[in-house]
Amino acid sequence: PLCPGQSYYEVHILDIGLRGAIGIGIAEKNYSLNQQPGWSHGSVAYHCEDGRLYKGAGVGEPFHEAAQQGDLVGCGIRQFTDSSHQQATVFFTRNGTKIGETTTPIPIGGFYPIVGLHSKGEIVQINLGAQWLSNEVHRSKRVRLNGDVISYVQNRTRGVGCFQALGKRMNDPGSYFEVEIVNCGTHGYIAIGLALPNYPLDQMPGWSNGSIAYHCDDGKLFQGQGTGRQFHSSARQGDVIGVGVSKVIKSQPKTVEIFFAINGVMMGQVVTTFPDLGFFPIVGFVRERANVKLNLVPSGRLHGPLQEFRSEHIHVQGNRLFYSGNSTDQVGAYQLVSRQLDSDFSYFEMKILRCGVDGPSAIGLTGRGYPLDSMPVLRNGLIAFHESNGQLECGVGGSEPFTCQVKEGDIIGCGLDNSQERAGIFYTLNGIKLNQFPVNIPDGGFYPTVLMHSEGEAVDVNFSVQWLGDNPVPAGRDPSLKLHSERVHVRGDQVSYVGDARTSVGGVQVLSHPMTPSLNYYKVQVINGGQRGTISVGLAYHGYPLKNQPGWLPGSIAYHCDDGMLYNGTGRGQDLHSTSNSCDIIGCGLDFHKIDPSGKWMTAFFTRNGIPMGQARVAVPRGGFYPTVGMHSRGEVIMIII
């Protein structure tokens, strides 16, 4: 439910459809989904078709103009109006501008985001992680806000444009925010830093008293005057600039150390007097076409001074690591030293973006101060998994082979298990736990480490992921796409067919989610039906040969989108429903209430766009069923939703 910590979401209208009958708002948990939000008690919604606000009734009140295709509509709870939390102020935005608000009682269990659609062709994209930055901001007319993207807007007279977020006071150590440079503009005249509240909007941050800022065009630091000092190299498009408070030097007058980072690497620190009114994040622009993305609550990295220790052969950009050395004799290593693995931070992951020439990347744990010029051996405590040969190095010359192969796109996880009498280190591959090994924790503890030693290597590290028993719960992504053929390309939860459509079937099987009573259903959204729409959605046994469409062989069952037929362990299908097209959402599940007394037969069912299509009795293979999807024509793209 929406709460003060997550109080806002946005909906991007990709296609307005025939009438644009899209309702966006909030509703109680069990609100009926066969009616538009806002029509019944316990819901409030803005309707894009007529611009009216519907508040628990079938008749709306004038609120705003109708929304258009491409608009970004937001809804959130801005504040709770009394101490009992029985009333909430609900507000709506359109393309970053607030369009109105209303007050409504909060139902038992709270409010949940809800979107209603009611005409053919309507398509929307929902962002539950959106931020609302205009609640407390100070900005000039030359700056436009769209969601969390801040842009410089050209007008008749060129000049400085500033945006200041007054809702985040940078007053304590650990305060931190980030700005991603989406477009540098004409000359990269972008300044990022801190300033007094209501800083003069015609002055670049850092030029006037009560401000400090890093300027991206020349890499200089400006501190309350128009002349800067060389601080770092200039920033480029795609770079992420971070600004934070590292520590308090003295209390009277309050003096703090401010640090600046680029792509997660420290650029430098500066000591300054903390003003009585406090510091607030600020971004300044001079030239047109410049825009940035502001993130006031960064996640996925752990920030602060000495947050990481890396060799010169590792280049860092955001959460991505790139090998930049000479692979013949230079090892590149990255160690996160700001957080020791413990009960609160016990797991992290590395996604292989590129294997490089030889692919000897390693992920593991090392003691603080591990020599970053050598590949893993047992020094100061180390255990590591090498993705080039599937070997676990755990001791001088010792190894425990894994029976697995890793490739580009795979996600390797490493964690510390303190639940047993002796600590254990475990590894995961694409969400599947490989094995666990007892280990002696060195003095000072273990720290996450990635090592690279081959030209062209690139990985993406994630320190915000959690491991909860058999199923990891990553922040912001679904890691469940596990086993796939070479004829499909997997990126996150999206799968694309890349094979030879004349002969080759491509497939993917979700190994981390066997069908169980608590997880008995999954969905596949057809993003693009491709040339022939030969997409099949169903269930199959573990290790089903993905060169065959699911449903063709015994131990599998599937609905085929191109002909609407159900294939139940044979190459001959039977009529189930009509064919499916792009944007349809196909569901497949098992009814665990309809199990044969022998346990050998169950009932599989299929849905399309939430409506049942049919069901069939199916033999249960040894080991159970796993979600399985097949594809067989150029241009097919799907999204798997677990």
ChimeraX attribute file (.defattr): number of C-alpha atoms within 10 A of each C-alpha:
attribute: neighborCount
match mode: 1-to-1
recipient: residues
	/A:1	13
	/A:2	16
	/A:3	15
	/A:4	11
	/A:5	6
	/A:6	14
	/A:7	22
	/A:8	23
	/A:9	25
	/A:10	27
	/A:11	21
	/A:12	18
	/A:13	22
	/A:14	16
	/A:15	17
	/A:16	23
	/A:17	17
	/A:18	11
	/A:19	15
	/A:20	24
	/A:21	19
	/A:22	25
	/A:23	26
	/A:24	27
	/A:25	31
	/A:26	26
	/A:27	26
	/A:28	21
	/A:29	17
	/A:30	9
	/A:31	17
	/A:32	11
	/A:33	10
	/A:34	9
	/A:35	14
	/A:36	25
	/A:37	33
	/A:38	27
	/A:39	19
	/A:40	17
	/A:41	15
	/A:42	23
	/A:43	27
	/A:44	29
	/A:45	29
	/A:46	32
	/A:47	28
	/A:48	24
	/A:49	16
	/A:50	19
	/A:51	17
	/A:52	19
	/A:53	27
	/A:54	25
	/A:55	23
	/A:56	18
	/A:57	16
	/A:58	13
	/A:59	11
	/A:60	18
	/A:61	13
	/A:62	10
	/A:63	17
	/A:64	17
	/A:65	13
	/A:66	13
	/A:67	22
	/A:68	15
	/A:69	16
	/A:70	14
	/A:71	18
	/A:72	22
	/A:73	26
	/A:74	29
	/A:75	26
	/A:76	27
	/A:77	22
	/A:78	18
	/A:79	16
	/A:80	17
	/A:81	13
	/A:82	9
	/A:83	7
	/A:84	7
	/A:85	12
	/A:86	14
	/A:87	16
	/A:88	19
	/A:89	16
	/A:90	22
	/A:91	21
	/A:92	27
	/A:93	22
	/A:94	20
	/A:95	18
	/A:96	22
	/A:97	19
	/A:98	16
	/A:99	15
	/A:100	14
	/A:101	17
	/A:102	13
	/A:103	16
	/A:104	17
	/A:105	14
	/A:106	18
	/A:107	15
	/A:108	10
	/A:109	10
	/A:110	17
	/A:111	24
	/A:112	18
	/A:113	23
	/A:114	23
	/A:115	19
	/A:116	17
	/A:117	22
	/A:118	16
	/A:119	13
	/A:120	13
	/A:121	14
	/A:122	19
	/A:123	17
	/A:124	17
	/A:125	12
	/A:126	17
	/A:127	13
	/A:128	16
	/A:129	12
	/A:130	17
	/A:131	20
	/A:132	22
	/A:133	23
	/A:134	20
	/A:135	12
	/A:136	11
	/A:137	15
	/A:138	18
	/A:139	21
	/A:140	16
	/A:141	14
	/A:142	23
	/A:143	21
	/A:144	20
	/A:145	19
	/A:146	18
	/A:147	23
	/A:148	18
	/A:149	18
	/A:150	25
	/A:151	25
	/A:152	26
	/A:153	18
	/A:154	17
	/A:155	10
	/A:156	5
	/A:157	7
	/A:158	12
	/A:159	16
	/A:160	22
	/A:161	27
	/A:162	29
	/A:163	27
	/A:164	27
	/A:165	23
	/A:166	20
	/A:167	15
	/A:168	19
	/A:169	17
	/A:170	22
	/A:171	19
	/A:172	13
	/A:173	15
	/A:174	14
	/A:175	19
	/A:176	25
	/A:177	20
	/A:178	24
	/A:179	26
	/A:180	21
	/A:181	24
	/A:182	19
	/A:183	19
	/A:184	23
	/A:185	19
	/A:186	11
	/A:187	13
	/A:188	24
	/A:189	19
	/A:190	30
	/A:191	25
	/A:192	27
	/A:193	32
	/A:194	28
	/A:195	29
	/A:196	24
	/A:197	21
	/A:198	14
	/A:199	22
	/A:200	18
	/A:201	19
	/A:202	15
	/A:203	17
	/A:204	29
	/A:205	39
	/A:206	27
	/A:207	19
	/A:208	18
	/A:209	14
	/A:210	22
	/A:211	25
	/A:212	27
	/A:213	27
	/A:214	32
	/A:215	29
	/A:216	24
	/A:217	16
	/A:218	18
	/A:219	18
	/A:220	19
	/A:221	26
	/A:222	24
	/A:223	24
	/A:224	17
	/A:225	14
	/A:226	13
	/A:227	11
	/A:228	18
	/A:229	12
	/A:230	13
	/A:231	17
	/A:232	18
	/A:233	14
	/A:234	14
	/A:235	21
	/A:236	15
	/A:237	16
	/A:238	16
	/A:239	20
	/A:240	24
	/A:241	25
	/A:242	27
	/A:243	26
	/A:244	26
	/A:245	24
	/A:246	22
	/A:247	18
	/A:248	18
	/A:249	14
	/A:250	11
	/A:251	10
	/A:252	8
	/A:253	11
	/A:254	13
	/A:255	16
	/A:256	21
	/A:257	18
	/A:258	25
	/A:259	21
	/A:260	28
	/A:261	21
	/A:262	22
	/A:263	20
	/A:264	23
	/A:265	23
	/A:266	19
	/A:267	18
	/A:268	14
	/A:269	17
	/A:270	14
	/A:271	15
	/A:272	17
	/A:273	16
	/A:274	21
	/A:275	16
	/A:276	10
	/A:277	12
	/A:278	15
	/A:279	22
	/A:280	21
	/A:281	29
	/A:282	29
	/A:283	26
	/A:284	29
	/A:285	32
	/A:286	25
	/A:287	22
	/A:288	22
	/A:289	17
	/A:290	24
	/A:291	25
	/A:292	23
	/A:293	19
	/A:294	24
	/A:295	19
	/A:296	19
	/A:297	11
	/A:298	14
	/A:299	13
	/A:300	16
	/A:301	15
	/A:302	15
	/A:303	25
	/A:304	24
	/A:305	21
	/A:306	11
	/A:307	16
	/A:308	19
	/A:309	18
	/A:310	20
	/A:311	17
	/A:312	16
	/A:313	21
	/A:314	23
	/A:315	20
	/A:316	20
	/A:317	16
	/A:318	19
	/A:319	16
	/A:320	19
	/A:321	23
	/A:322	22
	/A:323	26
	/A:324	20
	/A:325	20
	/A:326	13
	/A:327	19
	/A:328	9
	/A:329	10
	/A:330	20
	/A:331	23
	/A:332	27
	/A:333	29
	/A:334	22
	/A:335	24
	/A:336	23
	/A:337	22
	/A:338	16
	/A:339	18
	/A:340	18
	/A:341	19
	/A:342	15
	/A:343	11
	/A:344	8
	/A:345	16
	/A:346	22
	/A:347	25
	/A:348	26
	/A:349	29
	/A:350	25
	/A:351	20
	/A:352	23
	/A:353	19
	/A:354	18
	/A:355	22
	/A:356	21
	/A:357	12
	/A:358	14
	/A:359	23
	/A:360	21
	/A:361	29
	/A:362	26
	/A:363	27
	/A:364	30
	/A:365	28
	/A:366	28
	/A:367	24
	/A:368	21
	/A:369	13
	/A:370	21
	/A:371	14
	/A:372	21
	/A:373	17
	/A:374	15
	/A:375	20
	/A:376	29
	/A:377	18
	/A:378	18
	/A:379	15
	/A:380	17
	/A:381	23
	/A:382	24
	/A:383	26
	/A:384	29
	/A:385	29
	/A:386	23
	/A:387	22
	/A:388	16
	/A:389	17
	/A:390	17
	/A:391	19
	/A:392	22
	/A:393	21
	/A:394	20
	/A:395	16
	/A:396	11
	/A:397	8
	/A:398	12
	/A:399	14
	/A:400	14
	/A:401	12
	/A:402	14
	/A:403	9
	/A:404	11
	/A:405	12
	/A:406	18
	/A:407	14
	/A:408	16
	/A:409	19
	/A:410	22
	/A:411	23
	/A:412	26
	/A:413	28
	/A:414	25
	/A:415	23
	/A:416	25
	/A:417	19
	/A:418	13
	/A:419	9
	/A:420	8
	/A:421	7
	/A:422	12
	/A:423	15
	/A:424	18
	/A:425	22
	/A:426	20
	/A:427	24
	/A:428	21
	/A:429	21
	/A:430	23
	/A:431	27
	/A:432	20
	/A:433	18
	/A:434	15
	/A:435	12
	/A:436	16
	/A:437	16
	/A:438	14
	/A:439	16
	/A:440	12
	/A:441	19
	/A:442	14
	/A:443	10
	/A:444	12
	/A:445	17
	/A:446	25
	/A:447	23
	/A:448	27
	/A:449	29
	/A:450	28
	/A:451	27
	/A:452	32
	/A:453	29
	/A:454	25
	/A:455	20
	/A:456	18
	/A:457	22
	/A:458	25
	/A:459	24
	/A:460	18
	/A:461	24
	/A:462	21
	/A:463	21
	/A:464	17
	/A:465	20
	/A:466	20
	/A:467	20
	/A:468	9
	/A:469	8
	/A:470	12
	/A:471	15
	/A:472	21
	/A:473	17
	/A:474	18
	/A:475	13
	/A:476	12
	/A:477	10
	/A:478	16
	/A:479	21
	/A:480	22
	/A:481	26
	/A:482	19
	/A:483	20
	/A:484	23
	/A:485	18
	/A:486	17
	/A:487	21
	/A:488	21
	/A:489	19
	/A:490	23
	/A:491	13
	/A:492	14
	/A:493	16
	/A:494	17
	/A:495	23
	/A:496	23
	/A:497	27
	/A:498	20
	/A:499	20
	/A:500	13
	/A:501	18
	/A:502	9
	/A:503	9
	/A:504	19
	/A:505	24
	/A:506	27
	/A:507	29
	/A:508	26
	/A:509	28
	/A:510	24
	/A:511	22
	/A:512	21
	/A:513	21
	/A:514	19
	/A:515	20
	/A:516	15
	/A:517	11
	/A:518	7
	/A:519	12
	/A:520	19
	/A:521	19
	/A:522	19
	/A:523	22
	/A:524	25
	/A:525	20
	/A:526	23
	/A:527	19
	/A:528	18
	/A:529	23
	/A:530	20
	/A:531	12
	/A:532	17
	/A:533	24
	/A:534	21
	/A:535	31
	/A:536	28
	/A:537	26
	/A:538	32
	/A:539	29
	/A:540	27
	/A:541	23
	/A:542	20
	/A:543	11
	/A:544	21
	/A:545	17
	/A:546	22
	/A:547	18
	/A:548	17
	/A:549	29
	/A:550	36
	/A:551	28
	/A:552	18
	/A:553	17
	/A:554	19
	/A:555	22
	/A:556	26
	/A:557	31
	/A:558	29
	/A:559	34
	/A:560	28
	/A:561	24
	/A:562	16
	/A:563	20
	/A:564	18
	/A:565	19
	/A:566	27
	/A:567	26
	/A:568	25
	/A:569	19
	/A:570	15
	/A:571	13
	/A:572	11
	/A:573	18
	/A:574	12
	/A:575	12
	/A:576	18
	/A:577	19
	/A:578	14
	/A:579	13
	/A:580	22
	/A:581	18
	/A:582	15
	/A:583	17
	/A:584	17
	/A:585	21
	/A:586	26
	/A:587	24
	/A:588	25
	/A:589	22
	/A:590	25
	/A:591	15
	/A:592	15
	/A:593	9
	/A:594	13
	/A:595	15
	/A:596	13
	/A:597	8
	/A:598	6
	/A:599	10
	/A:600	12
	/A:601	15
	/A:602	19
	/A:603	18
	/A:604	23
	/A:605	21
	/A:606	26
	/A:607	18
	/A:608	19
	/A:609	15
	/A:610	12
	/A:611	11
	/A:612	14
	/A:613	18
	/A:614	15
	/A:615	17
	/A:616	15
	/A:617	16
	/A:618	18
	/A:619	20
	/A:620	19
	/A:621	15
	/A:622	10
	/A:623	9
	/A:624	15
	/A:625	25
	/A:626	23
	/A:627	30
	/A:628	30
	/A:629	28
	/A:630	26
	/A:631	37
	/A:632	29
	/A:633	24
	/A:634	20
	/A:635	19
	/A:636	23
	/A:637	24
	/A:638	24
	/A:639	19
	/A:640	25
	/A:641	17
	/A:642	16
